[in-house]
Amino acid sequence: MTDMLTHLSGLAPFPDYDFNEFGETETVALSRIQKLTGAHLGRNWIAVPHVTHHDEVDVTQLEADRKAWNDAHPEAKLTPVILLVRALAQALAQFPTFNASLSSDGKSLVLKKYVNIGVAVDTPKGLVVPVLRDASTRPIADLAAELVQLADKAKAKGLSMADMAGGSMTVSSLGHIGGTAFTPLINVPEVAILGATAIQLRPYPDGDGAIGWRKMLPLSLSYDHRVINGADAARFVRAIGAALLAGDLVPA
């Protein structure tokens, strides 16, 4: 890392513009969260060789099951994000190198026996990542309720370091806004991050040769290429898709 930063120090500096030459401007201070996030993500992007794998998963039946659950349980609604959290947790059990961290000297891999999933939350002061613990075993309604509580806490008064520590992997969803794909930056010391965008309607041939429509969820997996190769990344996203298709994520 030191050698890399020394090499980067030889690059030309960013120009210091006086933007008032071009018109009226206003300067506003970055929030503490924005400054911390920027510093960490800047380091992560420089130090970690990112690759992003994109795929789509058919969630037509899952969305029907989720809607039926929410209609029957308005006090305990499930979001697509919490179902993705559960599917990711299940996939991590099959792929231990994704539930890992690279040692600081880069010579060994720490394999985690716990499955804690971080979920990126957008707040007025910047992005934070609360962690849902034991995400593969706890009742999914409990996970959904806790995520709501943590998101509300993040927006109202902020999260403690304990709320954000100990993640296995992070989910970052833009599905409530839109988009079809993006490149999420890895939340080091994790070795991968899963991005999701808005569910898309896609034409699909049915058994009679006619065209029907399916609900497809775009997924974007960014991974540390020092730890994970492209083939395993593709298999991992397929495993997440299989979990979403299995039909058992939404309680009966």
C-alpha positions as CSV (number, residue, x, y, z in Angstrom):
1,M,0.0,0.0,0.0
2,T,2.8,2.4,0.9
3,D,4.5,1.8,-2.5
4,M,1.2,2.4,-4.3
5,L,0.6,5.7,-2.5
6,T,4.2,6.8,-3.2
7,H,3.6,6.1,-6.9
8,L,0.4,8.0,-6.9
9,S,2.1,11.0,-5.2
10,G,4.0,11.5,-8.5
11,L,0.8,12.3,-10.4
12,A,-0.1,15.9,-11.3
13,P,-2.1,17.7,-8.7
14,F,-5.8,18.5,-9.2
15,P,-6.2,22.1,-10.5
16,D,-7.5,24.6,-8.0
17,Y,-10.1,26.6,-9.9
18,D,-11.7,29.9,-9.1
19,F,-15.2,28.9,-10.3
20,N,-16.5,32.5,-9.6
21,E,-14.9,33.4,-12.9
22,F,-17.7,31.6,-14.7
23,G,-20.7,32.7,-12.6
24,E,-22.1,32.9,-9.2
25,T,-21.3,30.0,-6.8
26,E,-22.0,28.8,-3.2
27,T,-19.6,26.8,-1.1
28,V,-21.1,24.3,1.4
29,A,-19.2,22.1,3.9
30,L,-19.3,18.3,3.5
31,S,-20.8,16.5,6.4
32,R,-18.6,14.4,8.7
33,I,-20.1,11.2,7.2
34,Q,-19.4,12.4,3.6
35,K,-15.8,13.2,4.5
36,L,-15.2,9.8,6.2
37,T,-17.0,7.9,3.4
38,G,-15.0,9.7,0.7
39,A,-11.7,9.0,2.4
40,H,-12.4,5.3,2.9
41,L,-14.0,4.7,-0.6
42,G,-11.1,6.6,-2.2
43,R,-8.6,4.4,-0.5
44,N,-10.7,1.2,-1.3
45,W,-10.9,2.1,-5.0
46,I,-7.2,2.7,-5.3
47,A,-6.0,-0.2,-3.2
48,V,-8.5,-2.9,-4.3
49,P,-8.7,-4.3,-7.9
50,H,-12.4,-4.1,-8.4
51,V,-14.3,-6.1,-11.0
52,T,-18.1,-6.0,-11.4
53,H,-20.2,-8.8,-12.7
54,H,-23.8,-8.1,-13.8
55,D,-26.7,-10.5,-14.1
56,E,-30.5,-10.6,-13.9
57,V,-32.7,-12.9,-11.7
58,D,-36.3,-13.8,-12.4
59,V,-38.3,-12.6,-9.3
60,T,-41.8,-12.9,-10.8
61,Q,-43.0,-15.5,-8.3
62,L,-41.0,-14.0,-5.4
63,E,-42.7,-10.7,-5.9
64,A,-46.1,-12.3,-6.0
65,D,-45.3,-14.2,-2.7
66,R,-44.0,-11.0,-1.2
67,K,-47.2,-9.0,-2.1
68,A,-49.4,-11.8,-0.7
69,W,-47.4,-11.8,2.6
70,N,-47.6,-8.0,2.8
71,D,-51.3,-8.0,2.2
72,A,-51.8,-10.5,5.0
73,H,-49.2,-8.9,7.4
74,P,-49.4,-5.1,6.9
75,E,-47.7,-4.7,10.3
76,A,-44.6,-6.7,9.2
77,K,-44.1,-6.0,5.5
78,L,-41.1,-7.4,3.6
79,T,-39.1,-5.4,1.1
80,P,-37.2,-6.8,-1.9
81,V,-34.0,-5.7,0.0
82,I,-34.6,-7.9,3.0
83,L,-35.3,-10.9,0.7
84,L,-32.0,-10.2,-1.0
85,V,-30.3,-10.0,2.4
86,R,-31.5,-13.6,3.1
87,A,-30.6,-14.9,-0.3
88,L,-27.1,-13.4,0.0
89,A,-26.7,-14.9,3.4
90,Q,-27.6,-18.4,2.0
91,A,-25.2,-18.0,-0.9
92,L,-22.4,-17.1,1.5
93,A,-22.7,-20.4,3.2
94,Q,-21.9,-22.1,-0.1
95,F,-19.0,-19.8,-1.0
96,P,-16.8,-19.3,2.1
97,T,-14.2,-17.2,0.2
98,F,-16.9,-14.5,-0.2
99,N,-17.5,-14.4,3.5
100,A,-13.9,-13.5,4.2
101,S,-11.3,-10.7,4.6
102,L,-7.8,-10.4,3.3
103,S,-5.2,-10.0,6.0
104,S,-3.5,-6.6,6.2
105,D,-0.3,-8.0,4.8
106,G,-2.2,-9.7,1.9
107,K,-0.8,-13.1,2.7
108,S,-3.8,-14.9,4.2
109,L,-7.5,-15.0,4.1
110,V,-9.7,-14.9,7.2
111,L,-12.7,-17.1,6.7
112,K,-15.7,-16.0,8.9
113,K,-18.0,-18.5,10.5
114,Y,-20.7,-15.9,11.1
115,V,-23.0,-14.4,8.5
116,N,-23.7,-10.7,9.1
117,I,-25.1,-8.6,6.2
118,G,-24.6,-4.8,5.9
119,V,-27.2,-2.8,4.2
120,A,-26.3,0.6,2.8
121,V,-28.8,3.3,4.0
122,D,-29.1,6.7,2.4
123,T,-29.4,9.5,5.0
124,P,-29.5,13.3,4.7
125,K,-25.9,13.5,5.9
126,G,-24.5,10.6,3.7
127,L,-24.3,6.9,3.3
128,V,-24.1,4.6,6.3
129,V,-24.1,0.7,6.6
130,P,-25.9,-0.9,9.5
131,V,-25.2,-4.6,10.0
132,L,-27.9,-7.3,10.4
133,R,-26.4,-10.1,12.5
134,D,-27.1,-13.8,12.0
135,A,-28.9,-13.0,8.7
136,S,-29.0,-16.7,7.6
137,T,-30.9,-18.0,10.7
138,R,-33.1,-15.4,12.2
139,P,-36.7,-15.1,11.2
140,I,-36.9,-12.9,8.1
141,A,-39.7,-10.7,9.7
142,D,-37.3,-10.0,12.6
143,L,-34.6,-8.9,10.2
144,A,-37.0,-6.7,8.3
145,A,-38.1,-5.0,11.5
146,E,-34.6,-4.5,12.7
147,L,-33.5,-2.9,9.4
148,V,-36.4,-0.4,9.7
149,Q,-35.3,0.4,13.2
150,L,-31.7,0.9,12.2
151,A,-32.5,2.9,9.1
152,D,-34.7,5.2,11.3
153,K,-32.0,5.5,13.9
154,A,-29.4,6.4,11.1
155,K,-31.6,9.2,9.8
156,A,-32.6,10.6,13.1
157,K,-29.5,10.5,15.4
158,G,-26.9,8.4,13.7
159,L,-25.5,4.9,14.2
160,S,-22.9,3.8,16.7
161,M,-19.7,2.0,15.4
162,A,-21.1,-1.2,17.0
163,D,-24.2,-0.9,14.7
164,M,-21.9,-0.9,11.6
165,A,-19.2,-3.3,12.6
166,G,-18.7,-7.0,11.8
167,G,-20.2,-7.3,8.4
168,S,-19.6,-10.3,6.1
169,M,-20.8,-8.5,3.0
170,T,-22.9,-5.5,2.1
171,V,-26.0,-5.0,0.0
172,S,-26.5,-1.6,-1.8
173,S,-29.9,-1.2,-3.4
174,L,-31.0,1.6,-5.7
175,G,-34.2,-0.2,-6.6
176,H,-36.4,2.4,-5.0
177,I,-34.9,5.0,-7.3
178,G,-34.2,3.3,-10.6
179,G,-31.3,2.3,-12.8
180,T,-30.3,-0.9,-14.5
181,A,-26.7,-1.5,-13.3
182,F,-23.9,0.2,-11.4
183,T,-20.5,-0.5,-9.9
184,P,-20.7,-0.5,-6.1
185,L,-17.4,0.0,-4.2
186,I,-16.3,-2.7,-1.8
187,N,-16.8,-2.0,1.9
188,V,-13.3,-3.0,3.0
189,P,-12.4,-5.2,4.9
190,E,-15.1,-7.2,3.0
191,V,-14.1,-8.7,-0.3
192,A,-17.3,-8.2,-2.3
193,I,-20.5,-6.1,-2.4
194,L,-23.8,-6.8,-4.0
195,G,-25.7,-4.0,-5.8
196,A,-29.3,-4.1,-6.9
197,T,-31.3,-1.8,-9.1
198,A,-35.0,-1.5,-10.1
199,I,-36.9,-4.6,-11.1
200,Q,-37.4,-4.6,-14.9
201,L,-40.1,-6.1,-17.0
202,R,-38.6,-8.4,-19.7
203,P,-40.3,-10.3,-22.5
204,Y,-40.0,-14.0,-22.2
205,P,-41.3,-16.9,-24.4
206,D,-43.8,-19.2,-22.8
207,G,-44.3,-22.9,-23.6
208,D,-46.7,-22.2,-26.5
209,G,-44.3,-19.8,-28.3
210,A,-46.2,-16.7,-27.2
211,I,-44.4,-13.9,-25.4
212,G,-45.1,-13.2,-21.7
213,W,-43.5,-10.8,-19.2
214,R,-41.3,-11.6,-16.3
215,K,-40.0,-9.4,-13.5
216,M,-36.2,-9.4,-13.5
217,L,-34.0,-8.1,-10.8
218,P,-30.6,-6.7,-12.0
219,L,-27.7,-7.6,-9.7
220,S,-24.2,-6.1,-9.8
221,L,-21.5,-7.9,-7.8
222,S,-18.2,-6.0,-7.3
223,Y,-15.4,-8.2,-6.0
224,D,-11.8,-8.1,-5.0
225,H,-9.9,-9.8,-7.8
226,R,-7.0,-10.7,-5.5
227,V,-9.4,-13.1,-3.7
228,I,-12.2,-13.9,-6.1
229,N,-12.0,-14.9,-9.8
230,G,-14.6,-14.2,-12.4
231,A,-15.9,-17.7,-12.7
232,D,-16.6,-17.9,-9.0
233,A,-18.2,-14.5,-9.0
234,A,-20.6,-15.6,-11.8
235,R,-21.4,-18.8,-9.8
236,F,-22.0,-16.8,-6.7
237,V,-24.5,-14.5,-8.3
238,R,-26.2,-17.6,-9.8
239,A,-26.4,-19.0,-6.3
240,I,-28.1,-15.8,-5.1
241,G,-30.5,-16.2,-7.9
242,A,-31.3,-19.8,-7.0
243,A,-32.0,-18.7,-3.5
244,L,-34.4,-16.0,-4.7
245,L,-36.1,-18.6,-7.0
246,A,-36.3,-21.4,-4.4
247,G,-39.8,-20.2,-3.1
248,D,-39.0,-20.5,0.6
249,L,-37.7,-17.0,1.4
250,V,-41.2,-15.6,2.1
251,P,-42.7,-17.5,5.1
252,A,-45.7,-19.7,4.4
